[in-house]
Structure formats: C-alpha cells, structure tokens
Amino acid sequence: MPATSKSLILTAAGVVVLGGGGYLGAQAVVGNEVEKALTQSFAQMDDSLSWYARDVTIDKTLFKTTVTATIGMVGVENANAQVNLLVDHGVIKSPITGTIHPNEQFVTGDIDVDLVATRSSINGQLTSSSLSTVDVDSTLHDLVVDLNREELNAWNVEGQAREVLINNENDSVRIISPRATLHTQGDENRVMQQSLAIPRAEFLAQGVSVYMTDIALEAESESVGDSPIVNSGASFTVADMGTDDTSIGSISFEMTANNWDVQAFQTLQEAYAPLEAMRLEYEESGERGDEQEERELLTQAIESGYDVLIANPSIAFQPLEAHVVLPMMGIDFKPRLTADISFDGANLSKPALYSALWDEELPQPELLQASDDVMSEADALTYLANRVSLDVSLTTPPDLVIGMIPMPFAGLLDPTSDMQHVVWKDGTLTVNGQPVM
C-alpha cells in the first residue's frame, strides 16, 4: 500500500477518533449543564414562598438524564405531584419529556411535559386533557401552559383552558376560556407580574343564574435584595354582570399593599389553618386535642403575625368603583370608595400581642411568664387597635339604600353631602368630622 494511502487512512481514523471524542466530550458538558440547570430550578422553586420541591433525584448518564421529584403548594394538604422527566442530551438543544402526576387525593389526571432546553433557555408546553379535584366536583378541560425561561429568574408562563366546571348539589359554576399569565424578572429587584382574564363566568346559586363578562385581574409585586418585604399592586374589573339576561352593572378597583413580610404572612397562614381545624374539632367533639401541638401552632402564628405587623403594613383602595342598576327598584347608582388602612408597627410590644391573642385555657407562654409588660386581654386589644389607622371616603347612597341601613349607623350619614368620610385614628372614630367614640 502506498505511503499516501496509509496517510489518508490514518488521517481519516484520527478524524473519526477526534470527532467521536469531541462528540462524547460535548455530551459530557451538556450533561453537566443539564444537571446544574435542573438543580438550580428545583432549588429556586423550593426557595419560593408558595411552592416546594422535595425528594429530588437526578440520575445522569452520558446521553440522558432522568429526574424524579415531588413538588407541591406550601400549606395546602395533599396539593403535591410527582414529577418524572427524561432529558436527551443534545449539543445544541436538549428535548425534555415526561409527566407530572398529581396526588390522587387532591387531583386526578396527568400533565404531559414537552420542553426543549438550550444552554440559556427553556421553552415548550405542559398539556392536559382533563384535571379533576377530589374534594370538590370540579373539572378543568384542555389545559395548555406555555413555558419560556430566558434567564434564571426570567420566567414567562401563559396558561389557558377551554373551561372549568364546578358543581355541587344545588349550585354550579362555569368559567369559560380562562387565561392566566405569570412573568418574573430581576435578581437585585425581583418583580412578578400576574394576570387573569375570563371572557365569561356563569353561576347558578339557589336557582338564580348570574353571569359576569370580561373579568380581568392584573397584579404586580416587587421585593428588593434579600429583604422579605414586598410591595404590590393589583387591579380588578368586571365589564358587566347580571342575572339571566338582565345587566345589573359593573365593578372595578385598584389596590396597593405595601410593606408586607410575605414570608411571615405565609407562615401565619400555615400555622393558623391547622390551628383553626384543631379548635373546630375540639368544639364538635368536646375533647381538647394535643395541647403541646396547639401551643406550638399558636406561638408560631403569633410570632409570624408580629413579623408582619412590625413591617408597618398598609393596604389602599384607589378607588373601588361600581355601576349598580336595579330597574325594578329605580336605582341607577355609581358608588365610589377609597380606603387607606395601615398599622404602626414601630416598637410594637410583643407581650401585648401575646396578651391579646393567647388562649387563656392553655398554659401561659414563657414570654409572658418572663415579661413585666403583661396587659389584660382588653388592654392589649385596645393597645393594638390604637395602632390601626383607617381613612375611608364613599359616595352617599340613594335615600332608598339609606333607609335600609339600621340605626344608629344611618343617623351618622350626612344625606346632604355627596361623600361620606370615616376616620379611625389613635383610638378615635370620626364620621364626617364628628367624633363618635
């Protein structure tokens, strides 16, 4: 064989070896990147306020990665699902397929996963033909969720369904073509934007048919740096509502909520729900449950409530507007309400909060035993009430409506004024500038 032929063969073999080695090397790099991205995504979910990820298992080989995990909603029993994913390592794009199987004690039906991941993005869809809840007779039909992530904290999620049906013995709800979106962005300043649009919703309650059209909810929240404090705003509109085919008006409002420690509020909800369930069971059975568990839940609720209050939370409606039309009663009324509610959490006494909220049938908590700043329950409630500020202005209702308001409340209104003004500040209530208490 001529030397040139040998050289060509050796060169070709070298190319094959180098090419194969390069391909295998690329596969290894892709596998490492896939593992890193999956680990980050599940960790990010677990760090969120509303979701958790547990029992995450990532099994990586040269050409594929399989993933199993349990994801769920924080504070909602059985609201979790098993995630099973298969990632085919691609040098440029990696297809991700699999299923999300909900806890069948909560929801029945599977969600199919069909995504494509690159080095910097994830795109694709989650789909389900039908999802039904177990505790309530409700079904969601033809769900399609579009997912897009361009950066670690930049998610774009758009979901829609053909309809949602909810039924019980006498009532029913039909929500037609709901569409929801979620957009998140930012590392230093984290911004979340959410929206919900429902072209039509129909309710049947106690034999009365009610409809709403063009329902729209938009919300945005922002948190800065590592701070747990969140500022948010929302708007809500219903273009038309009525019974049968008769319109009775519309409604809209804007709301802001500032200085809310969302993590503390979430913890408060998580402790309060089982605490109330325990107390309800006690009322029904007459037998008190686990006293130690009740003390721990109550302590957790008070501690998280304290964290919420010291952040000086506030809520404002700017404004809430409606158009109420009742032809049979001769009412065509356009009420308008603005409200500002805030709490002064500066130097808030934690013993006072415990004194106001602690159950006297339980042994006194250590904080009150060790404190010299213990109040009676009545004094503690007054102390807290004096830190609440309320400023409300609302349109004066028609005479017919005023006539339906029981005394002495109706007597506080000024029918000659277009607006009524109610203020609670420093423990004093005034109506239209006149102190009431």
N, C-alpha and C positions, 0 to 999 in steps of 0.2 A: 504493500500500500504506500503510495507516495507520501512524502512528509506533509505536503499541503493538505491531503485528505485527513491525515491524523490530526493536524492542527485544527481543521474545521470541526472534526468530531469532538475533540477536547474542548474547543471553544463553545460548541453547542451544549455539551454536557455541563460546562461551567455556567452557562447562562441559565440552564434549567435548574441547577442546584442553587444558584444565587437567587433566581426568580422565586423558586419554591421556598427558599429560606426567608426571602423578603416577605412573601405572602404569609408564611407562618408567623413571622415576626409582627406583621401588621395585625394578624388575628389576635396575637397576644396583647398588643397595645389596645386594640378595640375592646377585648375582654376586660382589661384593667379599667378602661374608661367607663364601660358599661357598669361594672361593679361599683365604681366611685359614684356615678350618677344615681344609681339605684339607692345606694346607702344615703346619699345626701337627700334624695327625695323623701324617703321614709322618715329620716331624721327631722326634716322640715315639717312634715305632717305631724309627727309626734310632739314637736315643739309648739304647734298651733294651739289656740285656745279652745277650739271646738272639736278637734279630731285627735285620734291617737293611732299609733302603729305598734303592734306587738308581735312577738314570735317571728321576727323577720329572719328568713333563711335564704341565703344567696349561694347557689351552687354553680361555680364557674368551671367550664372546660375550655378547650382551645377554640371550639367553634360555636358553642352555645352557652347560655346562662339561664338557669331556671330559678324562679323566685317563688317563695310562698310567704305569706304574711297575713296577719289579722288586722284589719283597720276598723275603726268604729267612731261613733259620736260620743264625746265626753258627757257623762252624766245621764245618758239615756240607756236604760237597761235593755240588753239584747240587740241594740242598734249597732251591730257589727257585721262584718263579712269576711269570708276567706278569699284571698287574692292568689291566683295561680297564673304565673306568666312564663313565657318562653321567649328569649331574645336570641335571634340568629345573628351572629357577629358578621357584619358587613364592613368592608374597608371604608365605604362612603356612607352607606345607610344600613341601619340595623332594624329589621322588622320585629315588632313586639306583638305577640298574640297571646290570648288566654281568656280567662273568665273571672268574674267577681261573683261569688256565690254568697248571698246574704244569709244571715242566721234565720233559719226557717221558723223560729219562734217569733220573729219580728216581721220578716218579709219573705214571700215566696217568689221564685223566678230568678233567672240568671242574667247577668250583664256580660256581653261579649266585648272583648278588648281587641282593637285593631289599630296599632300605632306604628309610627316609624320614627326612630331616633337617629340623630346625627351627633356630631361632636358638640354642637351648641344648642340643639333644639329637640323638641318632641312634638309631633303632630299626629292627628288621627281622630278616631271616634270610639266612643262607647255606645253600644246599642242594646236595646231590649224590647222584645215584642210585648211583654206584659210583666208588671210587677204588682203584687197584691199584698196588702198588710194583713196581719193575722188578727190583731185585737179589734180592728175596725174593718167593716166590709168596704174596702176601698181598693180601686184598681187604676193603675196608670198604664195607658196604652201607647205603644210605638214611641219609645223614648230614643232620642238621638242626642248625644253630647259630643260636641266638637272641642277638642283639646289642642292648645298650642302653647308651648313654652319656649321662648327665645333665649331667656337668661334664667339663672337660678331662681330669682324672685319675681320674674315677669311671667305670670300665667294669664292666659285668656281662655275662658271656659264659656261656652254657649250651649245651653240645653233647651230642648223643646220636646213636647209630646203632643200626640193627637188629641187626647182628652184625659181627664181624671174624673172618675166616678166614685162617689161616697154615698153609701146607703145605710139606713137602719130601719127599724120597723115602720116609722111614720114619716121620716124626713129623708131628703136626698139632696145631693149637691152634684152639679155637673160643671166642670171647668173645661172650657173649650180652647184648645191650641195654646196652652201656657208656654211662655218662653222666658228663660232666666239667663242672665249673664253674670260673670264674675271676672274682674280684671285686677291683678295685683302688680305692683311695681315698687322699685326702690329698695336700697339697702339701709342707708342712713335714715331717710324719711320713708317709712313704709306706708303706702297708700293702697287702699282697697276700695274698688267701685263695684256696686252690685245693682242689678235692675231686675224687675219682674214685669212682664206685660201679659195681660189676659184680655183677649178681644171680647169674650163674653163668659159670664158665670150665671148659672141658674140654680135657684134654691127652692125647695119645696118643704115648707115647715108648717105643721098643724093645718094642712090643707090650703095654705096660702102660697102662691107662686110668686117668687121675687126674682128679678133679673138685675144684673149690672153689666155695663158695657165699657170697653176701653179702660180697664183698670191698669194703672201704671204706678209702680213703686221704684224709686231711684234712691240709692244711699251711697255715701262715701265716708270713709273713716281714715284717719291718719294718726300714726304714732311716730315719735321721734327717738332715734337712737335706741338705747336699751331701756328706755322708760316704759313702764306698763300703762301709762296714762294715754288715753285715746280721745281724740276729738272727732265728732262725726256729725253728719247732717243727712236729712232724708226729705223726700217729697212724695206725696201720695195723691192720686187723683182718681175719681170715678166720673166719667163723662156723663153717664146717665144711669139712673136706677129707677125701678118702678115695680108695680105689681101687675101681673098679667101683661097687658099691652098698654098700661097707663103709666106715664112717667110721673115720678114724684120729686125729681130734682137731681142734683149733682153734689159732689163734695170734693174738696181739695185742701191740703195743708202742707206746710213746710215745718220741719223741726230740726233743732240743733241740740246736741248733747255734748257738753264739754267737761273735761277733767274727770273722766270715768276710768277707774282702775279696772279694766275689763277682766284681768286675771282674778282679781279679788271678787268681782261680781260673779264670775263663773264658779269660783269656789263656794261662794254663798249659795248659789243655786244648787250645787251638787250636795251640799250639806242639808239644805232646807227641805228638798224633796223627800229624802228618806226619813227625815225628822217628822214631817207632817204625816207621812204614811204610818209611821210608828205611833204617833199620837191618835190618829184616826182609828187604828186597830185597837188601841187602848180604850177609846171611848165606846167602841162597839162591843168589845169583849169584857170590859171592866177589869181586865188584868194588865198591869203595867209590864212592859217589855223589859229588855236588858237595860238596866239603869245606867251601867257604865257606858254602853254604846250611845244612849240618849245624851248623857253628859258630854261625850266627845263630839257628837254631831252639833249639839247646841253651842259648845265652845268654839268649834270651827266656824259656825255660822256667825257668831258674834265677832270673832276675830277678823273674818273676811269682811263683814259689814263695817267694822271700824276702819279697815284699809280703804274701803270705798268712800267713806264719809270724810276722812282726813284729806282727801284729794280735792275737796271743795266742788263736788259735782253740781252740775246745773243742767236744766232742760228748758228749752224755749220753743213755743209755737209761734211762728211768724209768717202768716197768720193761718188760722183754720177757717175756711170759708165754705159755705154751702148755699144751695138754692133749693128751698123746700116749697113744693107746690102741692096743696091739698084742695082741689076744686070743690069737693063736697062740703068743706068747712070754710071755704072762702079765704084760704091762706095762700099767699104768694110772698114768701119771706126769704130774705137773703142775709142770714146771720153771719157775723164775722167775729172771731175770737182771737186774741193774742194773750199769751201767758208766759211768764218767766218764773221758774221755780228753782231755787238754789239752796244749798246747805253750807253753812260756815263751819268748816272742819278745823279751823285753826285752834291749836291747843285743846282739842276735844278730850274730855275726861273719859278714859276707857272704863274706870269703875262705874261711871254714870251710865254708860251703855249697858254694862253687865247688870246694874241695878234695875234698869228699865226692862230688860229682856229675859232675865234669868227666871226659870220656873221655880217657884218657892217650894214645890214638892220635892225638888232634888236637893241633895246636899250642897251647901254653899261652895262656890268655886274658890280655889286657892287665892286668886287675885283679890276677891272681896275680903277673904279672911285676913289677908296681909295689908289691906289698904285702910288708911284713916279717912279716905274720901268717899265713904259709903253713903248713899242717899236712899230715901224711901222710894218705892216704885213711882209714886205720884210726883215727887220732887224731880226724879230723874226724867220722867216723861215731859214735865214742864221745861226742864233744862234743855232737852233735845228740841222741843217744839219752838223754843225761843231762838234757836239757831236756824230755823227754816224761814225763808223769805218767799212770799208769793205775791205776784202782781198780775192781775187779770183784768182785761177790758173786753166787754162783749156787747154786741148790738142789743138794744132794748127790744124784747119780743113784742109781738102784737098783743092787744088787750085780751084777746081770746086765750092766748097762751098764759099771760099773766094771771088770768082768772083760774087757771088750773094749778098754779103754784100755791102750796099750802102756806098758811100764816104760821109764824110771823115773817117768813122769808119774803113773801110777796110785798109785805109792808116796807121792806128795806129798799125796794127798787124805786127809781125816780122815773115815772112814765113820761115826764115832760122832756127828758134828755134822750138824745139819740144813742148814747152809750152808757153802760153801767161799769163802774170801776171798783174792784175789790182788791184790798191790800192786806196782807198779813206780814207784819214785821216787828221784831223784838217783842213778840208775845201779844201784840195788839192787832185787832181786826178792825178795819175801817171799810165802810161801804159808801161810795160816793163822797168821800172825805169825812164822813161821820163815824166816830169810834163806836163800835158795837160791844167790844169786850177787851 
